[in-house]
Amino acid sequence: MSPTKTPVLELLNLKVGFPSVDIVKGINLQIHEGEKVALVGESGCGKSLTAFSILRLLPQGAAIKDGQVIFDGLDLATLPAWQLRRIRGKGIALILQEPMTSLNPVLPIGLQVAENIRSHEKISRKAADERVLDLLDLVGIANPRERAKMYPHNFSGGMRQRVMIAMAIACNPRLLIADEPTTALDVTIQAQVMDLLEDLCSKLSMAMLLITHDLGAVAQWADRVAVMYSGRIAEQAPIKPFFTGPRHPYSQGLINSSVEEGWHYTQRRLTEIKGTVHSALGEQGCAFAPRCPYAAPECRLTPPELQDVAPDWRAACYRLDAAGRDLLTGAAHVSA
Ligand SMILES: Nc1ncnc2c1ncn2[C@@H]1O[C@H](COP(=O)(O)OP(=O)(O)OP(=O)(O)O)[C@@H](O)[C@H]1O
């Protein structure tokens, strides 16, 4: 359940793709104030394109084809570029998988964080430098005064990610988008970075959209999950009911193929469910139908719409009753 009901961000029928192919095929998603939402799904299903389309930082050739991205009452999908630049970093910040690609290797990290602050706020150099020290301290970098003078190569991967997080939260964004923020890090560091992000979300009342393959981290860390399959949302649910009783056959398959003892940073990437993701071209009906043990003739005609399962919980499947019944009786679900 979301802490409050004010959406910070609303994606409305968002469609994103390349000239010849649609990848994100009309998704609706709300993220509320202070809420941590995880976006999960197999490789290539459109998670990153969804995330990057929010700030219109799409790879070359990709574009928003339809729909709206509502933030603070503005549609970021059509906002003039100069207005969008004000929102990037200040209203919404982004953290990527590999911090080295975002940090300038020839500038001290303190200067980079300070410049980021000064690009968004009218603030003296001295005040920005002081803020940098507070931020480095906040993200757990010891001796910030000395560390601020160091260069990215002087830091370990985990510490560099902490610098990126300091930069991301420097202007108190209301929403942080984190695309696989721990994938490039050592296993022991991953949990520390996730704990830091969780701590900052609650200290700064910041909402977060986390893109991840790590269902263990999702279970431990998110308030709500949205499962994507082939460019559409298959299921959205609060964390607890999702992990105890996923309703969409694809969600059941994901959980069955990933679950280990408990949900504590299993560090496993999602293993595959039998079959392959349906081709993005020429799709008819439910994209999961070719891999789904519950598929019926109607599933192959029109893609299913999301329907209510319970408050705050929706799934897009014509066979929810059958999948739910098997869940109750403990019959076999989709398995890897
Ligand atoms: N130039 C292109 N033309 C057509 N399709 C492309 C092009 N570049 C990438 N794609 C497709 O876009 C999709 C990439 O989507 P996206 O990166 O959002 O997936 P993802 O769910 O984030 O995957 P991952 O978990 O691996 O990062 C892939 O299916 C890929 O095949």
The ligand as an SDF file (V2000), in Angstrom:
LIG
                    3D

 31 33  0  0  0  0  0  0  0  0999 V2000
   17.6150    0.1570  -32.7730 N   0  0  0  0  0  0  0  0  0  0  0  0
   16.7080   -0.7020  -32.3500 C   0  0  0  0  0  0  0  0  0  0  0  0
   15.6750   -1.0630  -33.1560 N   0  0  0  0  0  0  0  0  0  0  0  0
   14.7250   -1.9160  -32.7230 C   0  0  0  0  0  0  0  0  0  0  0  0
   14.6990   -2.4540  -31.4970 N   0  0  0  0  0  0  0  0  0  0  0  0
   15.6930   -2.1450  -30.6530 C   0  0  0  0  0  0  0  0  0  0  0  0
   16.7440   -1.2520  -31.0290 C   0  0  0  0  0  0  0  0  0  0  0  0
   17.5750   -1.1200  -29.9640 N   0  0  0  0  0  0  0  0  0  0  0  0
   17.0590   -1.8860  -28.9710 C   0  0  0  0  0  0  0  0  0  0  0  0
   15.9420   -2.5100  -29.3950 N   0  0  0  0  0  0  0  0  0  0  0  0
   15.0780   -3.4130  -28.5920 C   0  0  0  0  0  0  0  0  0  0  0  0
   14.6120   -2.6710  -27.4720 O   0  0  0  0  0  0  0  0  0  0  0  0
   14.4740   -3.5390  -26.3830 C   0  0  0  0  0  0  0  0  0  0  0  0
   15.2840   -2.9520  -25.2340 C   0  0  0  0  0  0  0  0  0  0  0  0
   14.4030   -2.6240  -24.2610 O   0  0  0  0  0  0  0  0  0  0  0  0
   14.9550   -2.2610  -22.8130 P   0  0  0  0  0  0  0  0  0  0  0  0
   16.4070   -1.8970  -22.8530 O   0  0  0  0  0  0  0  0  0  0  0  0
   14.0160   -1.2790  -22.2610 O   0  0  0  0  0  0  0  0  0  0  0  0
   14.8140   -3.6700  -22.1190 O   0  0  0  0  0  0  0  0  0  0  0  0
   15.0450   -4.0580  -20.6040 P   0  0  0  0  0  0  0  0  0  0  0  0
   13.7950   -4.7160  -20.1590 O   0  0  0  0  0  0  0  0  0  0  0  0
   15.5150   -2.8890  -19.8360 O   0  0  0  0  0  0  0  0  0  0  0  0
   16.1940   -5.1250  -20.7430 O   0  0  0  0  0  0  0  0  0  0  0  0
   17.4280   -5.3940  -19.8000 P   0  0  0  0  0  0  0  0  0  0  0  0
   16.8520   -5.9540  -18.5560 O   0  0  0  0  0  0  0  0  0  0  0  0
   18.2460   -6.3740  -20.5580 O   0  0  0  0  0  0  0  0  0  0  0  0
   18.1340   -4.0800  -19.5890 O   0  0  0  0  0  0  0  0  0  0  0  0
   15.0360   -4.8760  -26.7600 C   0  0  0  0  0  0  0  0  0  0  0  0
   13.9720   -5.7510  -27.0410 O   0  0  0  0  0  0  0  0  0  0  0  0
   15.8390   -4.5830  -28.0060 C   0  0  0  0  0  0  0  0  0  0  0  0
   15.8090   -5.6860  -28.8610 O   0  0  0  0  0  0  0  0  0  0  0  0
  1  2  1  0
  2  3  1  0
  2  7  2  0
  3  4  2  0
  4  5  1  0
  5  6  2  0
  6  7  1  0
  6 10  1  0
  7  8  1  0
  8  9  2  0
  9 10  1  0
 10 11  1  0
 11 12  1  0
 11 30  1  0
 12 13  1  0
 13 14  1  0
 13 28  1  0
 14 15  1  0
 15 16  1  0
 16 17  2  0
 16 18  1  0
 16 19  1  0
 19 20  1  0
 20 21  2  0
 20 22  1  0
 20 23  1  0
 23 24  1  0
 24 25  2  0
 24 26  1  0
 24 27  1  0
 28 29  1  0
 28 30  1  0
 30 31  1  0
M  END
$$$$
